[in-house]
Amino acid sequence: MVSAPKPTAAPVGPGHTLVADHAGVAGASPPMPARREPLQLSHVLFALPALAFFLVFAILPLIAVVALSFTTWNGIGSIEFTGLLSWKETLSRDSTWHGLLLVLLMIAATWLMQTPLSILLGAFLAGQQKYRNVLAVLYFLPLLLSSAAIAITFKSLLDPNFGIANGLNMPFLQQNWLGDSTLVWIVLLSIIAWQFIPFHTLIYQGAVRQIPQTMYEAAQIDGAGRVRQFFSITLPQLKYTMITSSTLMVVGALTYFDIIFVLTGGGPGVSTRILPLDMYLTGFRGNEMGISSALAVILVVIGLGLALGVQSFGGRDAKASQMEGA
Amino acid sequence: MRNFLFPRRSFLGAGIGATALTLAACGTSGPGGSGGSGGGSGGGDSASIWQLSGPPNEGIYQDSIDAFNELGEGTLEVTFFQNDAYKQKIRTAIGAGEAPTLIYGWGGGGLRTYAQESQVEDLTGWLDENSDFKARFVDSVWNAATVEDKIYALPIGATQPIIMFNNQKVLEDLRAEAPETWDDLMTVVESANSAGVAPISLAGQSRWTSMMWLEYLLDRIGGAEVFDRIAAGEKDAWLDDSVVEMGRKVEELVAANAFTKGFESMAADSNTDQALLWSNKAALMLHGGWTYGSMKSGGGSFVQDGLLGFGPFPTIEGGKGDLENLVGNPCNYLALSAEASDSEKEVAKSYFLDGMMTDDVAAAFVDSGSVPVIQGQDESLAASDDAEYLQWVYGAIQEAPAFTQSWDQALQPTAAEELLVNTEQLFLGKVTPEQFAENMNATLEG
């Protein structure tokens, strides 16, 4: 609720610089000098609640998890410090590497699936026409549902014997949706896309609406068609939004848990036992809290690394104008 | 959506700790909404209990607790949970010091860990003081509640052996009888497949459902002693030849498409496996005795019309196991949390005596189609609507040369989880019988 201000702040960011640039001298105006105010007591006071929350709900548990990863604990007994034992076990079990591979696959697949669709939908919904507003409302519906509810619903719909295929008497829908180790991935990715594309569409819609109309007018005068406008103006202008959305997507995919837990429980077998799920199952079903904590630490490190990596696509100067090339 | 508003990184960071907190926090206001359990009970004496949801047991326990609360010996607040969710939740709650006063469970390995960590009260002395109470229960129930000669839990509910159920109508259409040997079984599988019904209904995603097949296969092949050695933690006990042979039988079943299509993704908590049987879509189902009651209440008139057949697990040629050997849960158990306050413990003990398994509760179990673990039920069983089934179960329990406890309950929790993972893999053909034996054998050390 408090942390990660960077990504969430970004959609506002572009608008901000945009307006500044718009008002200022066009072209190569030097970036606005950052205003540095002396630290005041009121600043500290305002930040205090957020800091306190962050400390209690993010930093402290993180420290605790790191500490636990050097112990052996079954969840109810005494916690024994066993040095690197849990780490050794964690790194030597197949399940860890399998889960890591799956979660990386999950990240790549969700990004490839959701980003193009979100951008297209976002650009489409950015238009001010009435019918597009109506469609926008419909598209955003899945966003209102909780993951657990979505998972339970789809589990019933996809039930091999009593699912929608039987309900509507449509034999071609009668596949082993959740029991086939390949098909289950297509199903999972589709459901996750269905759930989260609306959110990313919302971000892109806002960003596209921020692109000044003058650019499109200029392009039209130069004879650029709609497709050319999309690739030469819309896409480059969405660079920072893409970074924001991608960060959320990548880190989000890294922690997908609820839907998979309810829908497949990691199955069939271990086909969908991605690392975050493996962490939970190892900790709360296998009662191996040491290993589970080590897995959590691995996830945190990968998550931070990926988030920083994606952010670095934005270039070194985060304050640089987006209007370059316009 | 939550994932986006609450940034992942903090979720991640909070990791296990926060999850534990959340789970534990849910404990005081979970489904069933009793509220105010856990911590000390300031005023009027009260205690808490968690129970499993689902008919018919949920109704029986609710009634028994309501009746107890009327007695004025204190108030017991009950919260109901789904089976699979409960198993994870209760352990987390105990670890977090948020356990309910009365801890419902299956005895065996799980209870042993609680006892070793002094999380549950030793009830041996209390039972000695109340020997009349103790004598009401059938003798066979105390074994799974005993850790190092001390009794840590009291029996509750009904005896639940695992039974080979069948759909009489489907079998009749196939011109088959309930299978008594392995060859019979394979014949039924074949003819069911060619007739277009599922031979065997199985909710494979729940894993312990597939495990029930392993339990009986191993028993029939190697006898009850093989698992006795495993449960005792004897070196290389899993490497017994009959374990591999058991795995081969599973391979044989899978190769013959014996299990219903899509069994990999069916979960027992939704009872779709039972629905397949009572809706004439499957011929056989190996399941716990408790499903008789839930099919009776949930399966239309299937049970009432006498279409539900039942019998022992088939024997296997050349195998050592007796047709009369049983596996399953001797019964369920209630343990008393060591963390509970004195007043909570008093209420809980009053409930043991005057609420838990009174004659009314025993009668309610008989009505629901199960055999309560109380002595001297012969008459009420004979008078029941389900007399045929109940008397068969009662007889089977009395005569069984061996009654092996469900493996996932008999083993320590970590080994049990490893067992369930490997069981699922075996049924999916992802590990060979040899790998299964080796993976499981690795859990015996340390």
Boltz contact constraints between the chains, C-beta under 6 A:
constraints:
  - contact:
      token1: [A, 1]
      token2: [B, 6]
      max_distance: 6.0
  - contact:
      token1: [A, 3]
      token2: [B, 7]
      max_distance: 6.0
  - contact:
      token1: [A, 3]
      token2: [B, 9]
      max_distance: 6.0
  - contact:
      token1: [A, 3]
      token2: [B, 10]
      max_distance: 6.0
  - contact:
      token1: [A, 4]
      token2: [B, 7]
      max_distance: 6.0
  - contact:
      token1: [A, 4]
      token2: [B, 9]
      max_distance: 6.0
  - contact:
      token1: [A, 57]
      token2: [B, 10]
      max_distance: 6.0
  - contact:
      token1: [A, 57]
      token2: [B, 14]
      max_distance: 6.0
  - contact:
      token1: [A, 58]
      token2: [B, 10]
      max_distance: 6.0
  - contact:
      token1: [A, 58]
      token2: [B, 13]
      max_distance: 6.0
  - contact:
      token1: [A, 61]
      token2: [B, 13]
      max_distance: 6.0
  - contact:
      token1: [A, 61]
      token2: [B, 14]
      max_distance: 6.0
  - contact:
      token1: [A, 61]
      token2: [B, 15]
      max_distance: 6.0
  - contact:
      token1: [A, 61]
      token2: [B, 17]
      max_distance: 6.0
  - contact:
      token1: [A, 61]
      token2: [B, 18]
      max_distance: 6.0
  - contact:
      token1: [A, 62]
      token2: [B, 13]
      max_distance: 6.0
  - contact:
      token1: [A, 64]
      token2: [B, 17]
      max_distance: 6.0
  - contact:
      token1: [A, 65]
      token2: [B, 15]
      max_distance: 6.0
  - contact:
      token1: [A, 65]
      token2: [B, 16]
      max_distance: 6.0
  - contact:
      token1: [A, 75]
      token2: [B, 91]
      max_distance: 6.0
  - contact:
      token1: [A, 75]
      token2: [B, 95]
      max_distance: 6.0
  - contact:
      token1: [A, 76]
      token2: [B, 94]
      max_distance: 6.0
  - contact:
      token1: [A, 76]
      token2: [B, 95]
      max_distance: 6.0
  - contact:
      token1: [A, 76]
      token2: [B, 117]
      max_distance: 6.0
  - contact:
      token1: [A, 76]
      token2: [B, 119]
      max_distance: 6.0
  - contact:
      token1: [A, 77]
      token2: [B, 117]
      max_distance: 6.0
  - contact:
      token1: [A, 143]
      token2: [B, 1]
      max_distance: 6.0
  - contact:
      token1: [A, 160]
      token2: [B, 262]
      max_distance: 6.0
  - contact:
      token1: [A, 161]
      token2: [B, 276]
      max_distance: 6.0
  - contact:
      token1: [A, 162]
      token2: [B, 272]
      max_distance: 6.0
  - contact:
      token1: [A, 176]
      token2: [B, 262]
      max_distance: 6.0
  - contact:
      token1: [A, 178]
      token2: [B, 265]
      max_distance: 6.0
  - contact:
      token1: [A, 179]
      token2: [B, 262]
      max_distance: 6.0
  - contact:
      token1: [A, 179]
      token2: [B, 264]
      max_distance: 6.0
  - contact:
      token1: [A, 179]
      token2: [B, 265]
      max_distance: 6.0
  - contact:
      token1: [A, 199]
      token2: [B, 4]
      max_distance: 6.0
  - contact:
      token1: [A, 251]
      token2: [B, 8]
      max_distance: 6.0
  - contact:
      token1: [A, 252]
      token2: [B, 3]
      max_distance: 6.0
  - contact:
      token1: [A, 252]
      token2: [B, 8]
      max_distance: 6.0
  - contact:
      token1: [A, 255]
      token2: [B, 8]
      max_distance: 6.0
  - contact:
      token1: [A, 255]
      token2: [B, 12]
      max_distance: 6.0
  - contact:
      token1: [A, 265]
      token2: [B, 205]
      max_distance: 6.0
  - contact:
      token1: [A, 267]
      token2: [B, 205]
      max_distance: 6.0
  - contact:
      token1: [A, 268]
      token2: [B, 264]
      max_distance: 6.0
  - contact:
      token1: [A, 268]
      token2: [B, 428]
      max_distance: 6.0
  - contact:
      token1: [A, 269]
      token2: [B, 424]
      max_distance: 6.0
  - contact:
      token1: [A, 269]
      token2: [B, 425]
      max_distance: 6.0
  - contact:
      token1: [A, 269]
      token2: [B, 428]
      max_distance: 6.0
  - contact:
      token1: [A, 269]
      token2: [B, 430]
      max_distance: 6.0
  - contact:
      token1: [A, 283]
      token2: [B, 16]
      max_distance: 6.0
  - contact:
      token1: [A, 284]
      token2: [B, 88]
      max_distance: 6.0
  - contact:
      token1: [A, 285]
      token2: [B, 417]
      max_distance: 6.0
  - contact:
      token1: [A, 286]
      token2: [B, 414]
      max_distance: 6.0
  - contact:
      token1: [A, 286]
      token2: [B, 417]
      max_distance: 6.0
  - contact:
      token1: [A, 287]
      token2: [B, 413]
      max_distance: 6.0
  - contact:
      token1: [A, 287]
      token2: [B, 414]
      max_distance: 6.0
  - contact:
      token1: [A, 292]
      token2: [B, 16]
      max_distance: 6.0
  - contact:
      token1: [A, 293]
      token2: [B, 16]
      max_distance: 6.0
  - contact:
      token1: [A, 296]
      token2: [B, 15]
      max_distance: 6.0
  - contact:
      token1: [A, 296]
      token2: [B, 16]
      max_distance: 6.0
  - contact:
      token1: [A, 299]
      token2: [B, 12]
      max_distance: 6.0
  - contact:
      token1: [A, 300]
      token2: [B, 12]
      max_distance: 6.0
  - contact:
      token1: [A, 303]
      token2: [B, 12]
      max_distance: 6.0
